[in-house]
Amino acid sequence: MIRAGSVGKISHCEYTYWDGSDAPGEEVMGDDSWDDKGRTKISHIYVAFDEVIMSIQFGFLENGALVLSEKYGAFEEGSNFRVLRLNQDEYVTGLSGVLEKDGGGIRNLTLRTNLGEYMIGRSSDNYPSDSTIDIDPAICDRREFGGFFGSYNRYRLTSIGMYLSPITSPDMVVKRENN
């Protein structure tokens, strides 16, 4: 499988999180990675967001049952929460996201499927200096989507990318290059 890009970046740095109060900041280690490679039959996507995407969790159809992934990121009372339900014949074809200009998080995600496009998170209309990352591997067959991967810390989702599983047609010849 091929890692087809990432919206956001994983941080391996130690940093101090300060919430603006008089209390001292809290030391935090770098981000944690997650990997749902091979988990492709997504039926639900659960997203908590405020100014940035705080967490994401997936529901998969496995042997006819709904199985939940871990929750990647944080959830605070009062956060916005959205559930995206995919139809049984619907599959992921691409992903894009808008990053905060200071690198503090992912403002929103747009998930593309064979049946539509879904934006989750805050609109970026009022933030023209934010950057957009687009992952469009031109998936046209359910078998080409290979799952998601990413990173998070205790406050937010920090990156998300997708796997591409190239397939061949019966009339295609694949040659291996020798290096």
Salt bridges, closest charged atoms under 4 A:
GLU26 OE2 - ARG154 NH1 2.41
ASP35 OD2 - ARG3 NH2 3.69
ASP50 OD1 - ARG122 NH2 3.54
GLU51 OE1 - ARG107 NH1 3.78
GLU51 OE2 - ARG122 NE 3.77
GLU62 OE2 - ARG39 NH2 3.00
GLU100 OE2 - ARG107 NH2 3.51
ASP130 OD2 - ARG107 NE 2.69
ASP134 OD1 - ARG112 NH2 2.76
ASP141 OD2 - ARG143 NH2 2.86
